Amino acid sequence: MDQDEDFAGLWEIPARRRLGREYDSVTHDVQVGGVDVELTVGLFPEGLPGELFVTVNDAESTARGCINAWARSFSQLLQYGVPLDDAIRSHRFASFPPQGPTSNPEIPFARSIVDYVARWLDLRFVDHGE
């Protein structure tokens, strides 16, 4: 028996659900710690996030690149079926610069741009049964 037969069926790869050629989106502008951030959330037909773009205008290229890579990874989590609230939970309260006061009164302080995005997605898209 070869190695593939030993693990057959144990590692089922889920199907990736991509957005179509055209889709609705929500754009949100905010400042986090004095840095301008633009979020664009591509929506699946039922109105749930399926793709995330984060544009950071005032950050150095390394920070901007890291945020873009994180947004692509977060998008893939959603497209492979990770529930939004689980994806958010794993990114809330991530702490690194830039951080500080925000221009959104609903989230007055963010520990990072990742923290802000996760908390904003939670407020905007997760039904807490209230």
N, C-alpha and C positions, 0 to 999 in steps of 0.2 A: 504494500500500500504506500503510495507516495504522499508527500506532505499536503498536497491539495485535497486529497481524499480525507485526510485526518480532520481537516477544518471545514469541510464542505457544509454550507448552511449556517455556520457560526458567524460569519462576517457578511451579512447581507447588506449590500450597498443600497441606500434609499435612492429613489429617483429625484433628480433635481428639477424643481419647478421654476422655470424662468418666466419673467414678464414677457408679454408679447411685443410686437414691433411698436405699438402705441399703447400708452397706459396713462392713467391719471397720476398726479403727484401732488405733494404738498411741499412748499418751500417755507423755511423759517429762518429769519435773521436774528442774531443775538450777539452780544458782546460777552466774553468770558475773560475776566481779568484784564480788560482793556483790549482784548484781541477780537477783531471782527470775524464771525463765523457764520457761514450760510449752510443750512442743512436742506437737502432735497431728498424726499422719501418717495420712491416709486411704489405705487400701490397695486396689489393684486386686484382682480375684478370685484372681490367682496369687500374691498376697502382696507385690507390689512397690509402693512409694510412688506415689501418683497425685495427692495433694493435701497441702499443708503449711499448718498454722496455727501461728503463734508468738505467744504472749501474754507481754508483758513488763510486769511489775507495777510496778516501781520506776522506770521510765524516764520522762523528760519526754514530753509528747505528740508532739513532733517526732520523737524517736528511735523512739517506739512506732509512729508512722505510717509511718516509713521501713522499719522491720522488717516491718510488715504488708504494705506494697507489695512488698517484696522477696519475701516468702513467696508472694504471689499470682503474681508473675512466675515464681518457681521452680516453682510448681504447673503453670503453663502450659507451661514447658519439658517437664515430665514428660508432660503430657497431649498434647503435640504430638509425642512420640516421641523426644525427646533422651534418649540412654542415661543412666541414673542416674550412672554413674561419670564421664561427661563433664560433667554438670551440677555434680557435686560438685567436680571438679578446678578448675572455673572460679571457685569460691567459697571454696576452702580458703585459709587464711592471709590473708583480708581483714582489715585492721587498722584499727580505730577504736574509740572508747569506746562502751559499757563493755567493758573487757577485764580480764584478770587470772586469778587462781586460780578453778578450778571445784570444784563439789562432787562431780564424777565422777572417781574415781581412774584411769579409763581415758584421760581427757583432762584432765590436771591443770592445764593453762593454756590459755586461749583468747585469741586476738588481737582477737576481737569475737564477738558473738552469731552472726553469719553464719558465721564460722570454726568456732565450736563446732557449729552445726547441720550444716554440711557434713561435719565430721569424725565426728560421731555417726551421721549417715546412712550414712557409709562403713563404720563399724564394725558397724552394725546390719543393713544391707541388701545390701552388696556382697560377693559371693563372691570372695575372693582366692585360691581354690584351695588353701587351707592344710589 
